[in-house]
Amino acid sequence: MLALLEVVVPVFLVIGAGYLLIRFGVFPISLADELMRFTQGFAIPLMLFKAIAELDLSRTFDPALLISFYTGGLTCFCLGIVGARLIFRRRPGEAVALGFAALFSNTVLLGLPITERAYGTAALDTNFAIIALHAPFGYLLGITAMEISRADGVGPIDTARAVVRAMFRNALTIGLLLGFAVNLLAINLPPTASAAIDMVVRAALPTALFGLGGVLTRYGIRGSLGAATMVVGLSLILHPLITYGLATAVFALPIEVTRSAVVTAAMAPGVNAYVFASLYNRAMGAAATAVILGTLLCVLTTSVWLAILGTP
């Protein structure tokens, strides 16, 4: 277990450093905002662009992999809504926001560095295949369900427009689409451009982790602990459990692919869960609590999943 903690803990130490240095005023909260703006709007989209541009699409995009991961995500989304409605008596829109939080795990800021530390850079191809569909799948599902659930919901055409706007205003989606274009058109990047991108990419994840820690000081535990705990349980336990079961018992995926898929599924709710709740002004307190509680517990639950999955 100590060896596994050595894989996971450094990632959370960087998050913790960001949290403490912002929390105690060494750096202003505006620094965390700017770091997240830089990483989410530029550095990480560049990282995803280059990863997809160089990915062997025919080998990596395995339908069995995607079914294993996204069946777990869809199940957690549905159970999050049902649990919020029946157990916590939340209104329909709030229930959708909580379902979205259970669905939208932090595949990039946590999933990539933990997978890389545990299994090496080569294991990230599976992560990138999942990430390529994560935002489109999540926002399509979340926005459609929210628009249907709202008393002042709009028609299908306006709902479709909202989905498209949410996806194509997202820099991560743009980076992924450009990466697919370069890959499918067999465009070779100039060596100087590739080297410059690599310089930015090396800074992307450590900077994003530090910024994430700083941003978490803004959220905190805002009540609704019961609903948030349900969301965290779905994210950290049920999602990876379903992914693991399908990957091993149904599809018999290679262990290397299974490891990356399960670790990605086992990540805490991402900050996008709070952003989505804020967009509709629904269940923001519970979403914020789920983000920070899940991030804290992820240290232990990820170590357990790494122990189950074994080491290369």
C-alpha positions in Angstrom: 0.0 0.0 0.0 2.9 2.4 0.7 4.2 1.9 -2.8 0.7 2.7 -4.2 0.5 5.8 -2.1 3.8 6.9 -3.5 2.1 6.9 -6.9 -1.0 8.8 -5.8 0.2 11.2 -3.1 2.5 13.4 -5.1 -0.4 14.4 -7.4 -2.4 15.4 -4.3 0.6 17.1 -2.7 0.7 19.5 -5.7 -3.1 20.1 -5.3 -2.6 20.6 -1.5 0.2 23.1 -2.1 -2.0 25.1 -4.3 -4.8 24.9 -1.8 -2.7 25.9 1.2 -0.7 28.7 -0.5 -3.9 30.3 -1.8 -5.9 29.6 1.4 -3.3 31.4 3.6 -2.8 34.3 1.3 0.7 33.6 0.0 -0.8 33.9 -3.4 -4.1 35.6 -4.3 -7.0 33.5 -5.5 -6.8 35.4 -8.8 -3.5 33.5 -9.5 -5.4 30.2 -9.3 -8.0 31.6 -11.6 -5.4 32.6 -14.1 -3.5 29.3 -13.9 -6.8 27.4 -14.6 -7.6 29.8 -17.5 -4.1 29.2 -18.9 -4.2 25.4 -18.5 -7.9 24.8 -19.4 -7.9 27.4 -22.3 -4.4 26.8 -23.8 -2.0 24.2 -22.3 -4.3 21.2 -21.8 -6.1 21.8 -25.2 -2.6 21.7 -26.8 -1.8 18.5 -24.9 -5.0 16.9 -26.1 -4.4 18.2 -29.6 -1.0 16.6 -29.9 -2.0 13.4 -28.2 -4.9 12.9 -30.6 -2.9 14.0 -33.6 -0.3 11.3 -32.9 -2.7 8.6 -31.7 -3.2 5.3 -33.6 -7.0 5.7 -33.9 -7.7 2.3 -35.4 -6.0 0.6 -32.5 -7.0 2.8 -29.6 -10.7 3.5 -30.2 -12.0 0.1 -29.2 -15.9 0.1 -28.9 -15.6 -2.4 -26.0 -13.4 0.1 -24.1 -15.8 3.0 -24.6 -18.9 0.9 -23.8 -17.2 -0.3 -20.5 -16.4 3.3 -19.4 -19.5 5.1 -20.6 -21.9 2.5 -19.4 -20.6 3.2 -15.9 -20.9 6.9 -16.4 -24.4 6.7 -17.8 -25.5 4.4 -14.9 -24.1 6.8 -12.3 -25.9 9.7 -14.0 -29.2 7.9 -13.9 -28.8 6.7 -10.3 -27.6 10.2 -9.2 -30.9 11.6 -10.6 -33.0 8.9 -9.0 -31.3 9.1 -5.7 -31.5 12.8 -5.6 -35.2 12.7 -6.3 -36.3 9.8 -4.1 -33.9 9.9 -1.2 -33.1 13.6 -0.9 -36.3 15.0 -2.4 -34.5 17.3 -4.8 -36.3 19.1 -7.5 -35.9 17.8 -11.1 -33.3 20.3 -12.2 -31.3 19.9 -9.0 -31.4 16.1 -9.5 -30.0 16.5 -13.0 -27.1 18.7 -11.7 -26.3 16.0 -9.1 -26.5 13.3 -11.7 -24.1 15.3 -13.9 -21.7 15.5 -11.0 -21.7 11.7 -10.6 -21.1 11.4 -14.3 -18.4 14.0 -15.0 -15.2 12.6 -13.4 -12.0 14.5 -13.4 -10.5 12.5 -16.3 -7.8 15.1 -17.2 -6.5 16.9 -14.1 -6.5 13.7 -12.0 -6.8 10.8 -14.4 -3.9 11.6 -16.6 -1.2 12.3 -14.0 -2.2 9.3 -11.8 -2.3 6.9 -14.8 1.1 8.2 -16.0 2.7 7.8 -12.6 1.2 4.3 -12.1 1.6 2.8 -15.5 3.8 5.1 -17.6 3.3 7.4 -20.6 2.3 4.6 -22.9 -0.8 3.8 -20.9 -2.2 7.3 -21.6 -3.4 6.3 -25.1 -6.5 4.7 -23.5 -7.1 7.8 -21.4 -7.0 10.0 -24.4 -9.5 7.7 -26.3 -11.9 8.2 -23.3 -11.2 11.9 -22.9 -11.9 12.5 -26.6 -15.6 11.7 -26.1 -15.9 12.8 -22.4 -17.0 16.4 -22.8 -19.3 15.8 -25.8 -21.0 12.8 -24.1 -21.3 14.5 -20.7 -22.6 17.8 -21.9 -25.0 16.3 -24.5 -26.5 14.1 -21.7 -26.5 16.8 -19.0 -27.8 19.7 -21.0 -30.5 17.6 -22.7 -31.7 16.2 -19.4 -31.6 19.6 -17.7 -33.6 21.3 -20.5 -36.2 18.6 -20.4 -36.5 18.7 -16.6 -36.9 22.5 -16.3 -40.4 23.9 -15.9 -39.3 26.6 -18.3 -37.5 24.2 -20.6 -37.2 25.0 -24.2 -37.9 23.0 -27.3 -35.7 20.4 -29.0 -34.1 22.9 -31.4 -33.0 25.3 -28.7 -31.8 22.4 -26.6 -29.7 21.2 -29.5 -28.3 24.7 -29.9 -27.4 24.8 -26.2 -25.6 21.5 -26.4 -23.6 22.6 -29.5 -22.7 26.0 -27.9 -21.5 24.3 -24.7 -19.3 21.8 -26.6 -17.8 24.1 -29.2 -17.1 27.0 -26.9 -15.0 24.6 -24.9 -11.3 24.9 -25.7 -10.7 21.2 -24.8 -13.2 20.2 -27.4 -11.6 22.5 -30.0 -8.2 21.0 -29.2 -9.5 17.5 -29.6 -11.2 18.3 -33.0 -8.1 19.9 -34.4 -6.1 16.8 -33.3 -8.5 14.5 -35.1 -8.2 16.7 -38.2 -4.4 16.6 -38.2 -4.5 12.8 -37.6 -7.1 11.9 -40.2 -5.5 14.2 -42.9 -2.1 12.8 -42.1 -0.6 16.3 -41.6 2.9 16.3 -40.2 3.6 19.1 -37.8 6.9 21.1 -38.4 9.5 20.0 -35.9 9.8 23.5 -34.4 6.1 23.7 -33.8 6.0 20.2 -32.3 8.9 21.1 -30.0 7.2 24.4 -28.9 4.0 22.4 -28.1 5.9 19.9 -26.1 7.3 22.7 -23.9 3.8 23.9 -23.1 2.5 20.4 -22.6 5.2 19.6 -20.0 3.9 22.5 -17.9 0.2 21.7 -18.4 -0.7 19.1 -15.7 1.5 20.3 -12.8 0.3 23.9 -13.3 -3.3 22.7 -13.6 -3.0 20.6 -10.4 -1.7 23.6 -8.5 -4.4 25.8 -9.9 -7.1 23.2 -9.0 -5.9 23.3 -5.4 -6.3 27.1 -5.3 -9.7 27.0 -6.9 -11.0 24.5 -4.4 -10.5 27.1 -1.6 -13.5 28.9 -3.2 -15.8 25.9 -2.9 -15.4 24.3 0.5 -18.1 22.2 2.2 -21.3 24.0 1.6 -23.8 21.7 3.1 -25.9 19.1 1.4 -23.4 16.5 2.7 -25.8 13.6 2.2 -26.4 14.3 -1.5 -22.7 15.0 -2.1 -21.7 11.8 -0.4 -24.1 9.9 -2.7 -22.5 11.6 -5.7 -19.0 10.8 -4.5 -19.9 7.1 -3.8 -21.2 6.8 -7.4 -18.1 8.4 -8.8 -15.4 6.7 -6.8 -16.9 3.3 -6.3 -19.7 2.4 -8.7 -18.3 3.9 -11.9 -15.0 2.1 -11.7 -16.7 -1.1 -10.5 -19.0 -1.2 -13.6 -16.1 -0.4 -15.9 -13.9 -3.1 -14.3 -16.7 -5.7 -14.5 -17.5 -5.0 -18.1 -13.8 -4.7 -19.2 -12.9 -8.0 -17.5 -15.9 -10.2 -17.4 -17.7 -9.2 -20.6 -15.2 -7.9 -23.0 -11.9 -9.4 -21.7 -10.0 -6.3 -22.6 -6.2 -6.4 -22.2 -5.0 -5.6 -18.7 -3.2 -2.5 -19.9 -6.4 -1.1 -21.3 -8.5 -2.1 -18.3 -6.1 -0.4 -15.9 -6.3 2.9 -17.6 -10.0 2.7 -18.1 -10.7 1.9 -14.4 -8.4 4.5 -13.0 -10.0 7.1 -15.2 -13.4 6.0 -14.1 -12.3 6.1 -10.4 -11.6 9.9 -10.4 -13.4 12.4 -8.3 -16.1 14.7 -9.8 -14.4 17.5 -11.7 -14.8 21.2 -11.3 -17.0 21.1 -14.4 -19.7 19.5 -12.1 -19.9 22.8 -10.2 -19.7 24.9 -13.4 -22.6 23.0 -14.8 -24.6 23.4 -11.6 -23.8 27.2 -11.7 -24.9 27.4 -15.3 -28.4 26.5 -14.3 -28.3 27.7 -10.7 -29.2 24.2 -9.5 -27.7 22.3 -6.5 -24.5 24.4 -6.5 -23.8 23.7 -2.8 -24.0 20.0 -3.2 -22.0 20.0 -6.4 -19.2 22.1 -4.7 -19.2 19.8 -1.7 -19.0 16.7 -4.0 -16.0 18.2 -5.9 -13.9 18.8 -2.8 -15.0 15.8 -0.8 -14.4 13.5 -3.8 -11.0 15.0 -4.4 -10.0 14.4 -0.7 -11.3 10.8 -0.7 -9.8 10.0 -4.1 -6.3 9.6 -2.5 -7.5 6.5 -0.6 -10.0 5.0 -3.1 -7.5 5.3 -6.0 -4.9 3.5 -4.0 -7.4 0.7 -3.4 -8.2 0.5 -7.2 -4.5 0.4 -8.0 -4.0 -2.4 -5.6 -6.9 -4.3 -7.3 -5.5 -3.7 -10.8 -2.0 -4.6 -9.9 1.3 -3.2 -11.3 2.9 -3.8 -14.7 
